[in-house]
Amino acid sequence: SFTEIPDINTARQGMDNNGAGTTTAALICGGLVTGTGVIDETEEYNGSAWSEQNDLNTARARGCNIGSQTAALFCGGQEPSISAHSEEYNGTSWTEGNNLNTGRKELGGAGSQTSATVAGGSTGSVSNVVEQYDGTSWTTIPATLGTARTAIAPTNAGTSSSYMVSGGNSG
């Protein structure tokens, strides 16, 4: 069953896969605020309350957040144009990392800040591209999704080497 928890500080949409962590140590970032556009705000949840944290370097919505509250990776999204940006969070601040090889929004991902896989998304058309991150660089791998799709979150599960994708929109 679900339990009501306190509201986040900044109401937003476009959070398809913008969260990381656990139910007692969660992290959200970015999003879209009606009338404002994309935002760079970051919030942490400690199991009882949300608190504002240092902002993303690049405001965007519909990206992919992977990892934990103290070691997260946020990549891709919409700025409003499609983004390839990748940033790492250490529990305090975001640091700009190497960009995705294929910029896209509404992509799914799994793994950790130093070993991640992202797949699918939208480049303007539906994508089947899969990339892996080793903590420094993104590599496009030869394996692709059997069906190109976008908006596959939040049904992604696994690690960077054993990854499952289900659902989504194939266009």
ZATIKOL-465870 format. One record per residue (C-alpha): residue in three letters; chain; residue number from 0; z, x negated, y negated. Coordinates in nm, 3 decimals, padded with zeros to 5 digits. Layout:
<r ALA,A,NUM,<Z,X,Y>>;
...
END
This chain:
<r SER,A,0,<00.000,00.000,00.000>>;
<r PHE,A,1,<-00.044,-00.100,-00.364>>;
<r THR,A,2,<00.238,-00.156,-00.612>>;
<r GLU,A,3,<00.203,-00.126,-00.991>>;
<r ILE,A,4,<00.263,-00.455,-01.173>>;
<r PRO,A,5,<00.272,-00.530,-01.547>>;
<r ASP,A,6,<-00.060,-00.513,-01.734>>;
<r ILE,A,7,<-00.248,-00.825,-01.836>>;
<r ASN,A,8,<-00.214,-00.917,-02.205>>;
<r THR,A,9,<-00.585,-00.881,-02.288>>;
<r ALA,A,10,<-00.769,-00.586,-02.132>>;
<r ARG,A,11,<-01.114,-00.694,-02.016>>;
<r GLN,A,12,<-01.400,-00.621,-01.783>>;
<r GLY,A,13,<-01.660,-00.846,-01.617>>;
<r MET,A,14,<-01.391,-00.997,-01.395>>;
<r ASP,A,15,<-01.585,-00.963,-01.067>>;
<r ASN,A,16,<-01.457,-01.295,-00.929>>;
<r ASN,A,17,<-01.261,-01.439,-01.225>>;
<r GLY,A,18,<-00.926,-01.462,-01.045>>;
<r ALA,A,19,<-00.757,-01.727,-00.831>>;
<r GLY,A,20,<-00.423,-01.790,-00.668>>;
<r THR,A,21,<-00.178,-01.559,-00.490>>;
<r THR,A,22,<00.013,-01.240,-00.566>>;
<r THR,A,23,<00.304,-01.444,-00.706>>;
<r ALA,A,24,<00.103,-01.723,-00.870>>;
<r ALA,A,25,<-00.224,-01.575,-00.997>>;
<r LEU,A,26,<-00.473,-01.694,-01.259>>;
<r ILE,A,27,<-00.740,-01.499,-01.448>>;
<r CYS,A,28,<-00.981,-01.630,-01.709>>;
<r GLY,A,29,<-01.268,-01.518,-01.924>>;
<r GLY,A,30,<-01.404,-01.166,-01.922>>;
<r LEU,A,31,<-01.576,-00.923,-02.149>>;
<r VAL,A,32,<-01.405,-00.716,-02.420>>;
<r THR,A,33,<-01.595,-00.417,-02.557>>;
<r GLY,A,34,<-01.679,-00.476,-02.922>>;
<r THR,A,35,<-01.583,-00.845,-02.899>>;
<r GLY,A,36,<-01.808,-00.985,-02.626>>;
<r VAL,A,37,<-01.722,-01.263,-02.383>>;
<r ILE,A,38,<-01.380,-01.423,-02.421>>;
<r ASP,A,39,<-01.221,-01.754,-02.324>>;
<r GLU,A,40,<-00.867,-01.626,-02.261>>;
<r THR,A,41,<-00.663,-01.745,-01.961>>;
<r GLU,A,42,<-00.353,-01.575,-01.821>>;
<r GLU,A,43,<-00.112,-01.664,-01.540>>;
<r TYR,A,44,<00.102,-01.424,-01.334>>;
<r ASN,A,45,<00.433,-01.542,-01.188>>;
<r GLY,A,46,<00.506,-01.241,-00.970>>;
<r SER,A,47,<00.666,-01.038,-01.248>>;
<r ALA,A,48,<00.480,-01.099,-01.577>>;
<r TRP,A,49,<00.151,-01.224,-01.725>>;
<r SER,A,50,<00.158,-01.508,-01.982>>;
<r GLU,A,51,<-00.112,-01.649,-02.209>>;
<r GLN,A,52,<-00.229,-02.002,-02.130>>;
<r ASN,A,53,<-00.477,-02.251,-02.276>>;
<r ASP,A,54,<-00.827,-02.104,-02.311>>;
<r LEU,A,55,<-01.145,-02.192,-02.126>>;
<r ASN,A,56,<-01.368,-02.442,-02.308>>;
<r THR,A,57,<-01.663,-02.202,-02.280>>;
<r ALA,A,58,<-01.608,-01.826,-02.312>>;
<r ARG,A,59,<-01.778,-01.628,-02.037>>;
<r ALA,A,60,<-01.754,-01.333,-01.800>>;
<r ARG,A,61,<-01.874,-01.268,-01.445>>;
<r GLY,A,62,<-01.814,-01.624,-01.325>>;
<r CYS,A,63,<-01.648,-01.748,-01.008>>;
<r ASN,A,64,<-01.285,-01.870,-01.000>>;
<r ILE,A,65,<-01.177,-02.067,-00.692>>;
<r GLY,A,66,<-00.848,-02.231,-00.598>>;
<r SER,A,67,<-00.488,-02.187,-00.707>>;
<r GLN,A,68,<-00.295,-02.126,-01.026>>;
<r THR,A,69,<-00.236,-02.500,-01.067>>;
<r ALA,A,70,<-00.571,-02.630,-00.937>>;
<r ALA,A,71,<-00.856,-02.390,-01.013>>;
<r LEU,A,72,<-01.230,-02.422,-01.060>>;
<r PHE,A,73,<-01.427,-02.173,-01.273>>;
<r CYS,A,74,<-01.806,-02.191,-01.264>>;
<r GLY,A,75,<-02.113,-01.997,-01.368>>;
<r GLY,A,76,<-02.097,-01.667,-01.552>>;
<r GLN,A,77,<-02.247,-01.508,-01.858>>;
<r GLU,A,78,<-02.197,-01.644,-02.214>>;
<r PRO,A,79,<-02.393,-01.393,-02.293>>;
<r SER,A,80,<-02.683,-01.592,-02.140>>;
<r ILE,A,81,<-02.647,-01.703,-01.778>>;
<r SER,A,82,<-02.426,-02.011,-01.750>>;
<r ALA,A,83,<-02.411,-02.321,-01.531>>;
<r HIS,A,84,<-02.081,-02.441,-01.683>>;
<r SER,A,85,<-01.806,-02.560,-01.451>>;
<r GLU,A,86,<-01.444,-02.621,-01.557>>;
<r GLU,A,87,<-01.129,-02.737,-01.378>>;
<r TYR,A,88,<-00.775,-02.606,-01.450>>;
<r ASN,A,89,<-00.467,-02.816,-01.377>>;
<r GLY,A,90,<-00.205,-02.548,-01.443>>;
<r THR,A,91,<-00.204,-02.627,-01.815>>;
<r SER,A,92,<-00.554,-02.696,-01.949>>;
<r TRP,A,93,<-00.922,-02.657,-01.867>>;
<r THR,A,94,<-01.143,-02.968,-01.846>>;
<r GLU,A,95,<-01.522,-02.951,-01.856>>;
<r GLY,A,96,<-01.677,-03.066,-01.527>>;
<r ASN,A,97,<-02.030,-03.118,-01.402>>;
<r ASN,A,98,<-02.249,-02.809,-01.423>>;
<r LEU,A,99,<-02.386,-02.606,-01.134>>;
<r ASN,A,100,<-02.742,-02.700,-01.041>>;
<r THR,A,101,<-02.843,-02.334,-01.070>>;
<r GLY,A,102,<-02.680,-02.135,-01.349>>;
<r ARG,A,103,<-02.592,-01.780,-01.243>>;
<r LYS,A,104,<-02.351,-01.494,-01.288>>;
<r GLU,A,105,<-02.178,-01.267,-01.034>>;
<r LEU,A,106,<-02.172,-01.543,-00.772>>;
<r GLY,A,107,<-01.912,-01.566,-00.496>>;
<r GLY,A,108,<-01.711,-01.864,-00.385>>;
<r ALA,A,109,<-01.438,-02.002,-00.164>>;
<r GLY,A,110,<-01.246,-02.323,-00.112>>;
<r SER,A,111,<-01.043,-02.535,-00.349>>;
<r GLN,A,112,<-01.085,-02.722,-00.676>>;
<r THR,A,113,<-01.197,-03.034,-00.489>>;
<r SER,A,114,<-01.395,-02.872,-00.207>>;
<r ALA,A,115,<-01.572,-02.548,-00.292>>;
<r THR,A,116,<-01.879,-02.347,-00.193>>;
<r VAL,A,117,<-02.052,-02.088,-00.412>>;
<r ALA,A,118,<-02.334,-01.858,-00.309>>;
<r GLY,A,119,<-02.566,-01.591,-00.439>>;
<r GLY,A,120,<-02.544,-01.441,-00.784>>;
<r SER,A,121,<-02.798,-01.357,-01.048>>;
<r THR,A,122,<-03.023,-01.603,-01.230>>;
<r GLY,A,123,<-03.202,-01.311,-01.393>>;
<r SER,A,124,<-03.312,-01.215,-01.044>>;
<r VAL,A,125,<-03.103,-01.199,-00.728>>;
<r SER,A,126,<-03.031,-01.543,-00.577>>;
<r ASN,A,127,<-02.967,-01.677,-00.226>>;
<r VAL,A,128,<-02.879,-02.032,-00.346>>;
<r VAL,A,129,<-02.571,-02.203,-00.198>>;
<r GLU,A,130,<-02.400,-02.500,-00.363>>;
<r GLN,A,131,<-02.102,-02.716,-00.265>>;
<r TYR,A,132,<-01.860,-02.900,-00.494>>;
<r ASP,A,133,<-01.680,-03.219,-00.392>>;
<r GLY,A,134,<-01.443,-03.236,-00.688>>;
<r THR,A,135,<-01.701,-03.420,-00.899>>;
<r SER,A,136,<-02.055,-03.294,-00.843>>;
<r TRP,A,137,<-02.240,-02.984,-00.726>>;
<r THR,A,138,<-02.498,-03.020,-00.447>>;
<r THR,A,139,<-02.750,-02.752,-00.354>>;
<r ILE,A,140,<-02.745,-02.731,00.024>>;
<r PRO,A,141,<-03.042,-02.634,00.243>>;
<r ALA,A,142,<-02.860,-02.335,00.394>>;
<r THR,A,143,<-02.920,-02.019,00.194>>;
<r LEU,A,144,<-02.787,-01.665,00.221>>;
<r GLY,A,145,<-02.985,-01.461,00.473>>;
<r THR,A,146,<-03.012,-01.189,00.208>>;
<r ALA,A,147,<-03.017,-01.283,-00.159>>;
<r ARG,A,148,<-02.744,-01.087,-00.337>>;
<r THR,A,149,<-02.532,-01.062,-00.647>>;
<r ALA,A,150,<-02.186,-00.915,-00.715>>;
<r ILE,A,151,<-02.060,-01.027,-00.374>>;
<r ALA,A,152,<-01.703,-01.069,-00.495>>;
<r PRO,A,153,<-01.427,-00.993,-00.409>>;
<r THR,A,154,<-01.524,-00.990,-00.042>>;
<r ASN,A,155,<-01.565,-01.369,-00.007>>;
<r ALA,A,156,<-01.335,-01.548,00.232>>;
<r GLY,A,157,<-01.291,-01.892,00.380>>;
<r THR,A,158,<-01.307,-02.257,00.291>>;
<r SER,A,159,<-01.593,-02.468,00.164>>;
<r SER,A,160,<-01.700,-02.549,00.522>>;
<r SER,A,161,<-01.636,-02.209,00.683>>;
<r TYR,A,162,<-01.741,-01.936,00.445>>;
<r MET,A,163,<-01.810,-01.565,00.483>>;
<r VAL,A,164,<-01.998,-01.340,00.241>>;
<r SER,A,165,<-02.019,-00.964,00.279>>;
<r GLY,A,166,<-02.132,-00.674,00.067>>;
<r GLY,A,167,<-02.298,-00.720,-00.267>>;
<r ASN,A,168,<-02.615,-00.598,-00.430>>;
<r SER,A,169,<-02.951,-00.717,-00.302>>;
<r GLY,A,170,<-03.132,-00.566,-00.598>>;
END
